Structures are given as structure tokens and as C-alpha cells.
């Protein structure tokens, strides 16, 4: 489940066979096809907690989806991360109030499903990749007056905008979720990939997600 509809289209056209477009409502492209002969679907989530909150909820609750792997770009807030590094979000810190709806007497911790995480890590290593596993910061704001780098002081590796909503919806539904991100820019060094590179060259995370999906 990439955020960008064009990334969903790219994945379907590049990696899947017998592809069928199953959704284009509001431009949120979704496809079903075969990967290595096994059925799998790819659909965009849009950008941000609210959009991911809507689409992942409907997939879990209305369409019988059991597993969602988010793939997308993230900004490094840890100096050891480099452009195009793969980050697997074991947990998700957030400044979103998405979890308030559950009316719990405390703060819920959005966390990935261990089976998905372990499978994805094994797949990545089989493909010769070195994933970085840890916490990400899921932000409700892209242009923020505050310093996102502060989250790096408490161990967050990178910043993205959808993982917390996905993890919380999965927890509530009793389903499984994982977020895999490619570092597209660094808030530490100021380096950044181009928009075209972000859309079409982040194929390592796509292959890991697809292979993980067909092993479940």
C-alpha cells in the first residue's frame, strides 16, 4: 500500500501479471494481479494519517483484507541513515490524535505485527539488503514549525506520515500491518532524491513487500 497512486500503478505494471484495475475512485488507484503466480493486490493510501485511516479501515473492516504492508518514502532524522536505506518500522511514535477515538486510559503504542516484520526482514536479507529496524515518527504535519529532529533524540530513525493510523487500525481489527520505508531525504544532511527517483526507483522495498506478501 504505497501512498502515491502513481507508485501503485508503477508496481502493478512492473511486477504483476494478469493485472486488473479494481479501484480508481477519487484517483486512489488499486490493482489486483499475480506475483510469481500468487495473487496479491496493490492500492494507494493517499498522504497522511486521515487518508490512511480511511482506506486501511475499509480494507480491514469491509473487504476482508488480513495484511497490509505500507511502502513509502521517509525523511531520515538519524545521522547514520543514508539515502535509499530501507527502514522497517517496528513501532511508530506520533503527534497525531488518531488513537484518541479508542478512549483508553493512557497512550496506545502503535506497533507492527511481528510475523510480518520478521518475514520482511528475512526476505530483505535473502535479497542481499540490510534493513534498519526500529522506531519511526509518524507526523500529522509536513511543514512543521517545530523541530522534527527532536524525535531522533529518543531513538526515532525517520519521519513519515501514515504508519500510526495503519498500525492502530490493524490492532483494532485484529489484523496485521507493517510499514517499510525508503529514505528519500535527510533532515540531518539536507540531501534528497528527486521526485522521479522517489516514484520509480525505490524498487527494493517493493520487491521485499511483494515477496513478504506471497509468503503469508
Protein Blocks (a to p, Z undefined) as FASTA:
>chain_A
ZZblklmmmmmmmmpghiacfbfghhiacddddeehiacddddebeajklmmmmmmmmmm
mnopabdcdddddddfbfkbcehiacddfbacdfbfklmmnopabdddddddfklmmmmm
mmmmmnopacddddddddfbfbdcbdfklmmmnopabdcfklmmmmmmmmmnopacdddd
ddfbdfknopacdfklmmmmmmmlmmmmmmmmmmZZ
